[in-house]
Amino acid sequence: MSSLGDTPKIVIRELHKAFGENRVLRGIDLDLPAGKSLAVIGGSGTGKSVLIKSIIGLLEPNSGSIRVDGDETVGMSPDRRERITRKFGMLFQGAALFDSLPVWENVAFGLTQARNMVRSDARDAALDAMNIVGLDDDIADRAPAELSGGMQKRVGLARAIATRPEILFFDEPTTGLDPIMGSVIDNLILKSVHELGATALTITHDMASARRIADNVALIHQGRIVWHGPVGDIDHSGNDMVDQFINGRSIGPIQLQGAT
Amino acid sequence: MGFLASIGRGTISIFATIGYITAFAAISLSHCVRPPFYPRLILHQIIEIGYYSLPVVGLTAIFTGAVLALQSFSGFGFAGEATIANVVVWGITRELGPVLAGLMVAGRIGAAMAAEIGTMRVTEQIDALTTLSTNPYKYLIAPRLIAAIATLPLLVLIADVIGVLGGFLVSIYDFGFNPTTYLKSTWDSIDAPGFISGLVKAAVFGFVVALMGTYHGYHSKGGAQGVGQATTNAVVSASILLLLFNFIITAMFFAT
């Protein structure tokens, strides 16, 4: 698959990942241009999460290539992998906040633990990141469990951007949120990505969200990218699977898993 | 044929599990001796494992020492300060102190470690650690292992003292023994190999309890049910391994 924009920040070729007999990724080819935002859309169980976890290094692919800034990460040693991971920031679907730490320590975690920043400076940096995502300073000392789902997502976003990463990953950022809060999170993602000048990869099945935050969209189905193009082309892609997915039709080439 | 196949699968599964645990232990121990270290986390775990286990370990020890004296006098028919003191000291310092303290800590701390790390696993907090360039083995596992290995001997030392005190109280107030004579007999009964073997056992038990708690928590999956299963597995496997290692260490120290 050819690049859609500038120099690719991430290049994925022939990526395969299986769990036993279950072949989840079956030869993914994908380019992520620097400074652009790509949304990978697709139904449940199509391999979106496995793809993002393979890129980040949480899963080891069976075969294929993932290059980040030209460095091959498949089979990379843990020490070198850690240097690559420093370029990443990630917002998890459930926020994945550390419930043993207050909000500000969650946001500052990457600064205090991986970059050895002194706690007072890290707190100031955490408060700055919290302000970018619209969180007040007065929740800094509260426990994550005291926050609503939307606020937890904001804290997760603040944590993802606090280290000023070059590449941001968003795993289903609007899942579980009401439409208004979903829109707020999308706008914060846009703002964060633009302020950092970061490259972004989002996996989602929320089309409204994908249209808001993405420059390019890729549809994944049965472990393969079946369409990839600018977000403006998605309504006249000429691809039946894309048409079925974006219009939410039950009849079409995409069959629900387990359905007869 | 199906019966033999199931035996074969079970055998392979057992050896595979031993392999996984051994690999997990080797990786974890390698992170215990390589920087960066997390002294705040280690201190926090020492307080959790040591300080907060003191009441349950102390109560277990004092009643065990008291019962040992009672059984020695009334049940076994031993008489005299020297014999009772000897049974209590040897029983507590060599076996009951470390084993009971280890089992109490396995129930309290092993379960807590499995539940906490298991919850972190199923809520993607461990994945989040990795994305924040923090090695989960270094941040979650190593501090717990270091703290448990360092703290259990101290806890057992205290349990030994409290257990012997339990025997002393029963001997003095129930049997009417002379306190001075009993204390002298207690002091004379303390033997270096028995005492040291108890502390060695304690350090090994600390390692076993923390290893099982962290291993089962780290590999838990499937939400709340998976975390519950991990907690149960941690306590059961730690208890069994603890008794196995108790036998092995005893044989190493005292087998002729």
Chai-1 contact restraints between the chains, C-beta under 6 A:
chainA,res_idxA,chainB,res_idxB,connection_type,confidence,min_distance_angstrom,max_distance_angstrom,comment,restraint_id
A,I56,B,T131,contact,1.0,0.0,6.0,A-B,restraint_1
A,L58,B,D127,contact,1.0,0.0,6.0,A-B,restraint_2
A,E82,B,S133,contact,1.0,0.0,6.0,A-B,restraint_3
A,T85,B,S133,contact,1.0,0.0,6.0,A-B,restraint_4
A,R86,B,S133,contact,1.0,0.0,6.0,A-B,restraint_5
A,F88,B,T131,contact,1.0,0.0,6.0,A-B,restraint_6
A,M90,B,T131,contact,1.0,0.0,6.0,A-B,restraint_7
A,F92,B,E124,contact,1.0,0.0,6.0,A-B,restraint_8
A,A96,B,E124,contact,1.0,0.0,6.0,A-B,restraint_9
A,A96,B,Q125,contact,1.0,0.0,6.0,A-B,restraint_10
A,A96,B,A128,contact,1.0,0.0,6.0,A-B,restraint_11
A,F98,B,Q125,contact,1.0,0.0,6.0,A-B,restraint_12
A,F109,B,L132,contact,1.0,0.0,6.0,A-B,restraint_13
A,G110,B,L132,contact,1.0,0.0,6.0,A-B,restraint_14
A,Q113,B,T134,contact,1.0,0.0,6.0,A-B,restraint_15
A,A114,B,S133,contact,1.0,0.0,6.0,A-B,restraint_16
A,A114,B,T134,contact,1.0,0.0,6.0,A-B,restraint_17
